[in-house]
Each structure stands twice: as C-alpha cells, then as structure tokens.
Amino acid sequence: MKTKLESLDDVRAERARLKNQLALSQVKMRKDITAIKTEINPARQAVGALRDLLTTPKKGLLSVGVGIGVDILLKRGLLARAGWLPRLVVPFVARNLATNLIYKNRTSLLENALMWVKKKTEKKPELKTDGQQKFLPPAKDVVANGYTSSAGNQVVPPVVSVN
C-alpha cells in the first residue's frame, strides 16, 4: 500500500507499519516451515531407516562384536541352508541395522545393563532371628483323619497290629 508521505511523522508511522508487517510475515513463514516439517516427517524417518540399513557405522569394538554375532547367528544358524543371495544380503543388512541401533541407544542400553548387574549382585539384608522364629507362629499338633502330627512336621500313622 503506497501512501503519500508529507511529513517526518508520516515517514516514522510508515516505517513502524512496515516493521510490524515484516514481523508478521516472519511469524507466518515460521509456521509454514514447521507445518512442512511435520508433513514430511514420515518420509524423513523412512529415509533415516533406509540409511541405517545401508550405511556401516565407524569401525570399532561395537561394530566388530555385533558383526561377529550376527554372522554366527545368521550365516551359520538361520541361513545355513539358504541360497547364496540371502546369505550375502541378509547378514549385511542385519549387521548394519543392529550396529546402528545399538550405537544410537548405547547410553540407555549401558544404563540398563549396569542396573541389572547392580540388582543381581546387591546383597540382601539377612534376617536375625535370635534362635526363635519371629515371623511364624509356633507349630501345633495337627490331627487329620485320625493321624496326629507332631509339631506339624510329619504325619505319623497310628500303630496297627495284625492278628
């Protein structure tokens, strides 16, 4: 919108209006960009998953260990009687996928493993009974079907004489 500028106040007002319009345009562009990002997010995730299947992460102890494990499990186990193409392609894809997943989640996997080890090795407090059972009531004699048990341990049948 063109306005006729006649005084210094008109110039200042037009400048403020244009700055406001610029700020509104920037906000609208940011909203449009976030909308576009959310629309293409599934495609971006699919490309990321495909990249995980095809790219080999940097070599290291993790990559070597996962590679050996996948080779033993798949080549010599599950795919032992498969053709040459599955025996070539499937371990490659599985090795890359497993290595990338472990590499991306290594901190949480390490924390979970350490918590499991701590729980398994933690000593449980021992109960001190001082020679008596504090938690169980004292044992009583039990009578069942004419048989009497002594202190609840074993049922002793009555003595029967044969004439």
C-alpha positions in Angstrom: 0.0 0.0 0.0 1.5 3.2 -1.1 0.8 6.2 1.0 1.8 9.8 0.3 4.4 10.8 2.8 4.3 14.5 3.6 6.0 14.9 6.9 8.5 13.3 9.1 5.7 11.8 11.3 4.2 10.1 8.2 7.7 8.6 7.5 8.0 7.3 11.0 4.5 5.8 11.0 5.1 4.1 7.7 8.4 2.7 8.9 6.7 1.3 12.1 3.9 -0.2 9.9 6.4 -1.9 7.6 8.4 -3.3 10.6 5.2 -4.7 12.0 4.3 -6.3 8.7 7.8 -7.8 8.4 7.5 -9.3 11.9 4.1 -10.8 11.0 5.5 -12.2 7.7 8.4 -13.9 9.6 5.9 -15.5 12.1 3.8 -16.8 9.2 6.8 -18.2 7.5 8.0 -20.0 10.6 4.5 -21.5 11.0 4.6 -22.6 7.4 8.0 -24.2 7.8 7.0 -26.2 10.9 3.9 -27.4 9.0 6.0 -28.6 6.1 8.4 -30.3 8.5 5.6 -32.2 10.2 4.2 -33.2 6.8 7.4 -34.6 5.6 8.5 -36.2 8.9 7.3 -39.8 8.0 9.3 -39.5 4.8 12.3 -38.3 6.7 12.0 -41.2 9.1 11.8 -43.7 6.2 14.9 -42.2 4.7 16.7 -42.5 8.1 15.7 -46.1 8.5 16.9 -46.9 4.9 20.2 -45.1 5.7 20.6 -47.3 8.8 20.1 -50.4 6.7 22.7 -49.4 4.1 25.4 -47.5 5.9 28.1 -49.1 8.0 29.0 -47.1 11.1 32.6 -46.4 12.0 34.7 -49.4 12.8 35.2 -50.2 16.5 34.8 -52.8 19.1 31.0 -52.5 19.0 30.9 -52.9 15.2 33.2 -55.9 15.3 31.3 -57.6 18.1 27.9 -57.1 16.6 29.3 -58.2 13.2 30.7 -61.5 14.6 27.5 -62.2 16.5 25.2 -61.6 13.5 27.4 -63.6 11.2 27.4 -66.6 13.6 23.7 -66.4 14.2 22.5 -65.8 10.7 25.1 -67.3 8.3 25.8 -70.5 10.3 22.5 -70.8 12.0 19.3 -69.5 10.5 20.5 -69.1 6.9 22.7 -72.2 6.8 20.7 -73.9 4.0 19.6 -70.7 2.2 20.8 -69.7 -1.2 23.9 -67.5 -1.8 21.9 -64.3 -2.3 20.1 -64.3 1.1 23.3 -65.5 2.8 25.0 -62.4 1.3 22.4 -59.7 1.7 20.6 -60.5 5.0 23.6 -60.6 7.3 24.9 -57.3 5.7 21.6 -55.5 6.4 21.1 -57.1 9.8 24.7 -56.2 10.8 24.2 -52.6 9.8 20.8 -52.2 11.4 21.9 -53.8 14.7 25.1 -51.8 14.9 23.3 -48.5 14.1 20.5 -49.2 16.7 23.0 -50.2 19.4 25.2 -47.2 18.6 22.3 -44.8 18.8 20.9 -46.2 22.0 24.2 -47.1 23.7 23.8 -44.9 26.8 20.4 -46.3 27.7 21.5 -49.8 27.0 24.6 -49.3 29.1 22.5 -47.9 32.0 20.0 -50.8 31.8 22.8 -53.3 31.8 24.5 -51.7 34.8 21.2 -51.5 36.7 20.6 -55.2 36.0 24.1 -56.1 37.3 23.7 -54.0 40.4 20.4 -55.6 41.2 21.8 -59.1 40.7 24.9 -58.5 42.8 23.3 -56.4 45.5 23.4 -58.2 48.9 20.0 -58.7 50.5 19.8 -58.0 54.3 19.8 -61.1 56.4 17.0 -61.6 59.0 18.3 -62.0 62.5 16.1 -64.4 64.4 18.0 -64.8 67.7 17.2 -68.5 67.9 13.4 -68.0 67.6 11.1 -67.6 64.6 9.7 -64.1 65.0 7.5 -64.1 61.9 5.9 -67.6 62.1 3.6 -68.7 64.9 4.7 -71.6 67.0 3.9 -75.0 65.5 1.0 -77.0 66.9 0.0 -80.6 66.7 -2.3 -81.3 63.8 -5.0 -84.0 63.7 -6.2 -85.1 60.3 -8.2 -88.3 59.6 -7.2 -89.9 62.8 -3.5 -89.3 62.2 -1.6 -87.0 64.5 1.4 -85.0 63.5 4.0 -83.9 66.0 4.8 -80.2 65.7 3.4 -80.1 62.2 6.4 -81.9 60.6 5.3 -85.4 59.5 2.0 -87.2 59.8 2.6 -90.4 61.8 0.0 -93.2 61.1 -1.4 -95.0 64.2 0.2 -98.4 65.0 -1.9 -101.2 63.7 -1.4 -104.7 65.0 -2.2 -107.7 62.7 -3.7 -110.8 64.5 
